[in-house]
Amino acid sequence: MLRKRGVGLVYKHLSRLNIFSRHYSNCSTLKTRQITNFLVYCNTQISKHGRKGNVEQAEAIFNRMPRKSTVSWTAMLTAYAQNGQIPKARKLFNEIPERTVASYNAMISACIKNNGNVDEAYELFVGMPERNEVSYAAMITGFVRRGMFDKAEELYVNMPVKWRDPVCSNALMSGYLKVGRLEEVARVFETMAEKDVVSWSSMVDGFCKKGRVVEAREIFNKMPQRNVVTWTAMIDGYMKADWFEDGFALFLSMRRGVVAVNSTTLTTVIEACGSFCRYKEGFQLHGLVSRLGFDCDIFLGNSIITMYSRLGFVDEANKYFCMMGKKDVVSWNALISGYIHNDKIEEACRLFERMPGKDLVSWTTMIAGLSNKGNVDKSIQLFKMMPEKDDVAWTAVISGFVNNAQYEEAFCWFIEMLQKGLRPNQMTLSSVLSASAGLATLDQGSQIHAHVVKMDLEFDLSVQNSLVSMYSKCGNVIDAYQIFRNIKEPNIVSFNTMITGFAQNGLGEEALNLFRKMKYDGIVPNQITFLGVLSACTHVGLVDEGLTYFKSMKSLYNIEPGPDHYACMVDLLGRAGSLDEAIGLIDSMPFKPHAGVWGALLGASRTHLSLDLATLAAQHLIELEPDNATPYVILSNLYSVVGKNRDGDKLRMTKKLKGIRKSPGCSWITVKDKVHLFFAGDKSCLDFKEVEVTLQTISKEMRELDSPK
């Protein structure tokens, strides 16, 4: 209503101005000033309506103006461009009585931003009677958006030097940053004669996104001035690199300085609090949000919901959700994800049912949540109810089967997805590659690899990492390493996958060498890295090196060792016969040992015939996993080895009375694209008699070949 009244007021003034225009030659200086002021007012209104998407109102004002300036034409042209109406913009551009640099720049920017027509933009650029730095910056931006970096560089080199820095250099740097070419960004930066805060911020942001936070901080410290974007980029870089303490300390330093935090800064730190389980800092930040008056910021509110959910305070997340004056679909999805994350599936389902405007993310979140919690059947029912399905939803279903070790089902749904004509995305292919790894079916994995090549995704980092994992788990570590070497810029996941692959295949030295290369390349290891490294030390028997790496987790990288790291160390010490040291390490653990720790000690005790320690480990293992037959079997066998057959018989009888059965051994073969499973002692196979006769025949022939003639 107010908008219509404002437009009507403009019309009222315009009608009066029409009367004035009849006698324009006799107007006084005062009237001329009034007309000029009103012209400025109309131009401002056109720009305002254009920014708000009210093109019709802007047109109405523009068309009724008795006198238009170049600014008027440019304002209307920009309004069309901002709202994607390129044909109207081009028509208006052709009608402009006197084109200026601003008019050309507006039209060039319109071509680049809306339809990516760089050729048309360049044709306009070439035809400009004169240019300025904005013209060159717009054209360079157009080239880099299309990936035409050679053209962008050519234009950059040949442009007048006085306009190169900092605007055009920043445009070229921005293009290189978006495609991850940090070396080119650094090259342009070093040659700049004049650097502004945007130039410096681009360097900080670029190094942070590559995980090179130490170098980013060096650049940050050298900056002559910093703005909120720079501070936020550096803080986010620390958080993304898992350096929470440094990131939060920098945030506190920012709060003490002259640059005020904004909602983006707060969102970055709040999300980090949720990711790193820092509930005290998270509560304080929530209070800071209220104190700074950001309560009405929906984006920030959604981050608070996510933070509380990750911290396990889903009731607090729900309270904040209910208090929000305005919610969007992200708010609902954030709380649904929070309920699922905290194993409150029923609450998530109820919230999903009363959600007013479900989008694809809402449906997919519920499908993935149900399948990840083991309720695959219900997730499939929900999937079938979806009004429309995209590749992400299909991927959620396939990943659900993979997460529940239903690998054959995952392949069936993948094939159905292809038959429906949907193009798999990177996550889809990564999931089916994980299914291949789970089944250890190298042939199927190779077929998926061929599919990856056909889809031109062989250089996608997530797919490459999945291929490395698949080949490693299938025992083909040579091909796994070949793919790893072809990764242009391996990340922490790439190195972790290859290090673990080497370790799992008994190549401990290769794993440790790769770990040293990883550190040399400036990539900071994480908990998963050290699991692979400690496992490698176990395979090679490097006790001293393993202890050194274990201690360096806390001292050098501020990483608290977890239960699995302790299990690796117990296994390493146990295999080396250092059983007393292994027990001492278990006693020093800051948390209760899990089954893996006692299992490692039990295995080492059997190897070194230590009955006392085996008994201790078996007792703890039985308490943690009462239905696990392994401790009974190992301990009873050890009793027999040391001559205590009666104790061994008692233990076997106890196991039998409790109804505990050892999981049978399993093997499988693939014949005509079908997997055939064989379990020890299982005679249910339809062709069992034929298989038995064939095996007896083979055994007989082997004995005959082996016997002396």
N, C-alpha and C positions, 0 to 999 in steps of 0.2 A: 504494500500500500504506500509506504514511504517512498519507494523507488519510483512508482508511477507519479506521485505528487511532485517529486524532484524533476522528472522529465517534463511534466506539465508546466512547471515553473520556467524551465528553459524555453519551451514553446511560447510561453507568454512573453518572455523577453524578446524572442526572435520575431514575433509579430510586431512588437513595437519597433524593433530595429528595421523592419521592412519599411515602416512609415518614414523612419529617419533616412533611409537610403534614397528616397525619392528626392530629397533636398540636400543630398550629401555635399554638394559644392558650396552650400551656404552655411554648413555647420561651423560652429565655433570650435575653438581649441578644446573646450571642455567636452563637447560632444564627441570630438575625435578621440579624446582620452577614454571616454566611456565605451566607445565602440571597440577600441583596442583592448581595454580591460575585459569586455565581454567576449571578444575573440579568444583571448587567453583562457577565459572560463570555459568556453565551449570546447576548446582543444583538450583541456584538462578532463572535462566530462567524457569526451570520446575515449580518451586513454583509460579512464577509470572503468567505464562500462566494458571496454575490451578486455581488461584484466579480469573482470568478474564474469566474463562469458556472455554478457548482455549485448550481443552484436546488433540486434535489431534496434535497441535504444541508441546505440552509437551511430548506426546508419541514419536513424530518424533525425538526430541532431545535425549530423554532417550534411544531409540532403537539404535541410531547411536553412542552413547558414547562407546569408546573402553574400558574404565575403569570406573567402577561405585563404589562409596563408599556406606556405609550404609545410609548416608544422601541422596544419589541419590534415592535409593529404597524407602526410607521413603517419600521423596518429591513427587515421582510419585504416591505412595500409597495415600498420602494426596490429590493430585490432583483428583484422581478418587473419593475419598470419598466426597470431596467438591462439586462435580458435580453429585452426586447420582449414580455413576456407581459402585455399591457395588460388583456385581459378578467379575468384572475386578479387583477391589481392593483386594478381597479375593484370587483370582488366583495369583495375584502378591505377596501377603503376603506369600502364600504357596511356592513361588519360591525364596523368599529372602534367600540368602546363609547364612547370619548371622543375626538373628533377635535380635534387641535391645529393651530396654524398650520403646524407642520412637516409634519403629515399632508396638509393641503391643498396645501402647496407641492410635496410629493413627487408627489402625484397630478397637479397642474397640469403639472409638468415632464415627467411620464411621457406625458401626452397630447401635449405639444408635440414632444418629442424623437422619439417612435416613430411615430406616425401623422399628425403634423401637424394634429391635430384642435383647431384654435384655438377653434372655437365651443364645444366641450365644455369646454375649459380655461377659457374666459371665463365660462361658466355656473358653473363651480366657483368662480372668482374672485369673481364677483358675490355668490355665496351664502356667502362666508366671514364668520364673525362678527367676526373681526378680521384685520388684515393687517400685514405688515412689509415692509421694503425688498426682501427676497427675493421676496415675492409679486409686487410690482410689476415687479421686474427680470425674473422668469420670464415674466410676461404680455407685457411690452414685447418681450422676445426672441421670443416666439411670433408676435407681430404682424409684426415686421420680417422674420422668416424667411419669412413668407407674402407679403411685399411690401406689407403693409397699414400703410404708414408714417403715413397720416393717423390711423388708430386708435392707433398707437403714440405719436404726438405728442399726441393728445388725452388719453390716459392719463397721459403724462409731465407735461403742463401742469397737469392737475387733481389730481395726487397730492400728498400732504403734502410740503412743501419740505424738511423735516428728513430725509426718506429719499431725496431726489432724487440727492444727490451723496455719494460718487462712483459707487455701484454701478449705479443706474438710468441715469445719464448715460452711463456706460461701455457699458451694454447697447444704448442707442440709437445711440451712436457706432459700435459694432461692426457694427450692422445697416447703417448708411449706408456704412461702409467696404467691406462685402462687395459692394455694388452700385456702388462707385466714386463716391459722391456726397460728394466731399471738402469742398465748400463747406458742406454741412450738418453735417459732422463738426466743421469749424472753428467754425461758429455755436454748436453745443452746447458745445464746449470753452470758448469765450470767456465763456459765461454761467455756467460752473460756479463755485460759491463754494468748493468743496473739490475739489482735483485730487490723485489718487494717481498712483503710477508707471504704472499701467495706462492712465490717461487720457493722460499724456504719451507713453507708448509708442505708443498708437493714432495720435496725431498724427504721430509720426516715421514709423511704418510706412505711414500713408496717403500722406504726401508722397513717400516713397521709391517706393512702388508707382506713383505718377504720374510718376516720373522727375524730380521737383522736389527733388533732393538738397541743393541749396544752402539752400533754406528748411527742409528737414528737419534739416540740420545746425545751423541757427540755433535751432530748437526744442530739439534735442538738447543744445546748449550751455547753454540756460536751465534745464534740468531740475534740480530740487533733489536728486534722487537717481535713479540708474539701476540697472536689473537686467540680467541676462544677455539677456533678451528685447530690451530697448532697444538694447543694444550690437550684438546680432546683426542686428536690423532695419536699423540704420544702416550696418553693414558690408555687408550684402546690398544695400542701396540703392546704395551706391557701385559695387559689382561689377556690378549690373544696368545701371547707367548707363555702364559701360565706364571707370570711374575706378578702375582697379586700385590705383594708387599710393596714393591717398587711403584706399581701403578697407583696404589692407594696413597702412598706417601707423596707422589706427585700431585694427586688430586688435592690433598691437604695443603700442599705448597701453593697450588693455584688459588685455593680459598683465601689464603693469607695475602695474595698479591692484588694487583689492580684490575686484573681481568676477571669479570664476573662469569660464573658458570651459567650454562643454558640448559635447556631440557635434554639436549643430545648428550651433553657431558654427564648429567645425572643418570640418564638411561644407561650409558656405558658402564658406569660404576655400579649401579643397582643390579644390572644383569650379571656383572662379574661376582657380586656378592652371592647371588643365587647359584652361580656355577661353582664357586669355591667354598660353599657352605659357611659363609661368614655372616652369621645371623646378627651378631652385635652391630657390626657396621651397617648391615641392611636395615635394622630398626632405626639407627641414627639417621640414615639417609632418608628414610620415610618421613621422619620428623622434619628434616631439612627441606624436603619437598613442600610440606605444608607451610613451613616458616617463610619460604621464598615465594609463596603464592602460586605454585604450579599445580595445585589440586585439580584444576579444570583441564589440564593437558591430558588428552585421551591416550596418546602414545606413551607418555610417561606412566600413566595409570596402568596400562597394560603390562608394562615392564615390572611394576610393583606386584601385580597379580602373579606374574611368572616367577618373580624372585621368591615370594612367600611359598609358592607351590614347590619350587625346587628345594627350599629349606625344610619342607615337610609341614609347614604351617598352612595347610590348605583351608582350615577354618578361617584364619586371618585373611587369606586370599578371597574367600567367599564374602566376608564382611566388607572388605574394601570394594569388591565388585558390586555389592548391594548399595553401597554408599555413593557410587559414581553417578553423578547427575546425568551424564550422557555416555552411552556405551555404543561401540560399533561391533561388527562381526568378529574382530580380532579379540575384543574383550571376552566374548562368549567362548571363543576357541581357546583362549589362554586358560580360562578356568576349567574347561573340559579337559584340556591337556594336564592341568594340575591334578584333577581328580584321578585321571588315569595313572599319572606318575606316582601317586600315593596309594595305588591299589584300591581306590574307591570307585570301582567300575559302576556299581548301581547308581551312585550319585551322578557320575558322568552321563549315564544313560538317561536319567531323569532330566538333567539340565539340557541334554541334547534334544529330548522330546519337546521341551517347552521353548526352545530357541526359536525366535521369530523368523529369522532369515538365514537358513542354513546355506552355506556355500560348499564348494568342493573340498575346501580345507576341513570344514566341520565333519563331513562324511568320512573323509580319508583319515582324520585323526581318530575317530571312533573305530574304524575298521582296523587300523594299525594297533590301537590300544587293546582291543579285544583279542586280536591274534597274538600280540606280544605277551598277553597274560594267559595264553593257552586256550582261549575260547575261540578256536578257529571256525567252528560251525556257525556260531552267531555272527562272526565277522563276515562270513560268506553270505548269510541271510541279509545282512545290512547292505553288502555290496550289490546284491541283486535288486534291492529296493531303491538304489540311487537313481535319481531322475536322469542324470547324465554321468558318464564315466570318462575320465581322461587317463593318460598314461601313468600319472602319479597314483591314481586309485588302483589301477591294475598292479602297479609295482608294490603297493602296500599289501595286496593279497599275496602276491608271489613271495615277498619278503617274510610275510607271516608264516607261510609254509616252511621256508628255510629256517626261520628262528625256532620252529618247533620240530626241526629235523625231519620234516616230511618232504624230502628232496624230490621223490618221484612226482608228487602232487605239484610241486613248484614247476617242474618241467612241463607237466600237462597244461597248467594254466598259462605258462609262457607260450606254448604252442597255440593255445586258444586265442591268446592276445594277438599273435601274429595273424591268425586266420581272420580275426575281426578287422584287420587292416590298420591296427594301431602301431605306431612306430615306438619301439622301446627306447627309453632314455638311458642315461648313464647308470642310474641306480638300478634299473631293471636288469641290465647286463651284469652289473656287479653282483646282484642277488643270485642270478642263475649260475654265475661263475662260482659263487660260494656253495651252491648246491652241488656243482661238479666236484668241488674240493671235499665236500662232506661225504660224497659217495666214492671219492678217489677214482672217478671215471675220467681218465685222461682223454679218451676219444670224444666224449661229450663236451668236455672243456675245450678241446681243440676246435670242435664245431662252433661253439659259441665264439671262440677267438676269430674264426673265419667270418662269422656274422658281424663281429666288431669291425673288422677290416672293410667289409662291404658297406657298412654304415658310416665309414670314415670317422670312427671314434677311437682309432688305435692310439692316438696321441692325447686322449683325454686322461688326465691324471688319475681320477678315481678308478677308471676302467683299467689303466695300466697297473695300479696298485692291486686290483682284484686279480688280474692275470698273474702277477708275481706270486700272490698268495695261492692261487689255484695250482699253478705248476709246481710250486714248492711242496704243497700238501700231497700232490700226486707223485712226488718223488723225482720229478724232472727239474732238478735244481739248476741245470745248465741253461735250459730255456728261460727259467725264471730270472736268472742273472742277466741273460741277454736282453730281456725286456726291461729290466731295471736300468741297465746301461743306456738304453734308448730313451729313458725319461729325461727330458730336457732340463727340468728343474725339479729334482726329487724333493719332496717335503718330508716331514718327520714320519708320516705314515709309510712312505715309500721305504725309508731306511729301516724302520721298525719291522716291516713285513719281510724285507730281504734278510735282515739280521736273524730274525726268528726262523726264516726258511733255512738258512745255513745251519743254525743250531739244531733244528729238528732233524736235519739230514746228516748229522754227525760231523759237519764241517766247522768245528769250533774256531780254528785259526782264521778261516775266511770271515767268519762272523765278527771276530774281534778286530781284524784289519778294516772291515767296513765301518765298524764303530769309530775307529780312529779317524778314518776319512770323514765321517759325518761331523765329528768335532772340529776337524780342520776346516771344513766348509762353513763353520759358524752356526750349525743347527744345534739347538739346545736339546739334549735328551730328556725323555720323560720316564714315567714309571714303566711303561710297556717296553721302552728301549732296554732298560736294565733287566727286565725279565729275560729278554733274549740274550743279553750279554752274560748274565749269571748262568743261564742254561748252557751257553757255549762253553763257559769255563768248566761246567760240570762234565760235559762230553769230553773235553780235552784233558781234564784232571788238573787244571791250573788253580790250585787252592789259594796260593798267596795272591795271585792276580784277582781272583774272585773276591777275597776279603777286602782288597784295596778298592775294587769297584763298589762293593757293598757299602763300605764306609764313606766313599765319595758322594753317595747319593745325598746324604744330609749335609756333609761338610762343604761340598762344592756347588751342589745344585738345589739345596734346600728342599729335597724330596724325602718325605717320610717313607721308609720301606714298609710295604704292606705284607699281609700274610703269605702271599705267593712268593715274595722275595725271600722271606725267611725259609719257606719250604725249599726253594732252590739252594739256599746256603746249607741247610741241614742235609740235603741230598749230596751236595758237593763235599762237605766235611765227612759225611758218612761213608761215601764211596772211597774216600782217601784213608779210611780207618780212624779218623779223628773223632771217635764217638763221644769222648768226654767234652770236647769242644762243641759238638753238636748239641749235647744236653745243656751245656752252659748257655748256648745261644737261645735255645727254647725257653730256658728260665728267665732270660733277659727280655723276652718279648713284651712290649707294652700292652698287648691284648691277648685274649685267649687263643691258643693255637687251633687252627682248623684241621680237618681230616687230612689235608695234603701234607701238613708238617709231620704228623704222626705216621702217615703212610711212608714218607721218605725215611724216617728213622727206623720203621719196621723193616723196610727193604734193606737198609744198611746193616741192621742187626742180623738179618738172615745171612747176608753175604759174609760177615765176619764172625758168625756163630756166637753172638752175644745173646744168650738166652734171657738174662735179666732185663736188658734193654728192650728186647723183643716183646717180653711179657708186658712191660710198662707201656710200650707203644700200642700193643694190641688191646690192652684194657681201655686206653683212651679212645682208640679208634672204634671199639665196640660201643662205648658210651655215646659217641657222636653219630655213628651209623649202625644202629642195632641190626639192620637187615643185610649188612655187607658181609659176604662170606669170606672175603680176602684175609682178614686177620685170623680167622679160625683155621683156614687152610695153611697159611704160612707158619703160624705158631705150632700147629700139630705136626707139620713136616719137620720143623726145627727140633721138636721134641724127639722125633724118630731118629734124626741125624745124630743127636748127642746121646742117644741110648735110653731115653725116657719114653719108651713105647707106651707104657700104661697111661702116662699123662696125655700123650698124643691121642690115644683111643678115647679117653674121657672127653677131650675137647671135641673130637669128631662126633661123639655121641650127643654132647650138648648142642652142637650145631644141628644135628639131625632132629633132636627133640623140639628145637625151636622152629623147625620148618624152614631153615635158611638154606637156600640152594645157590651154588655158584653159577654165575651167568655162563652159558655154554659158549665155546669158541665159535666164531662165525667167519665164513669166507664166502666170496661170491665171484661169479664170472658173468661176462656179458656176451650173449649169443643172439645174433640177429636183432640188435637194438633192445634186447630184453635182459634185465638183470635177474640172475638166478642165485638165490641165497642158500647156503648150506650151514646148518648148525650141528655142533658135535652131539651125537646120540639121537639126532632127529631122523626118523624113518617115515615121515609123512609125505615125502616127495612121491609124486605119481610114478616117476620113472626110477624109483629107488632100486628095484631089483636089477634093472638094466645097468644102472650106474655101478652097483655092487659087482656084477659080473664083469663089467669092463675094467674096474679097478683090479679085480683078482687076476684077470688076463694080463694086464700091464705088469702087475707085480711078478707074476710067473715068468713073463718074458724077460724082465729085468734081472731076475735071479739066474735065469739060464745064461744070459749074456755075461753075468758077473762071475759065474762058476768056471773053474779051470777046465779046459778041454782035455 
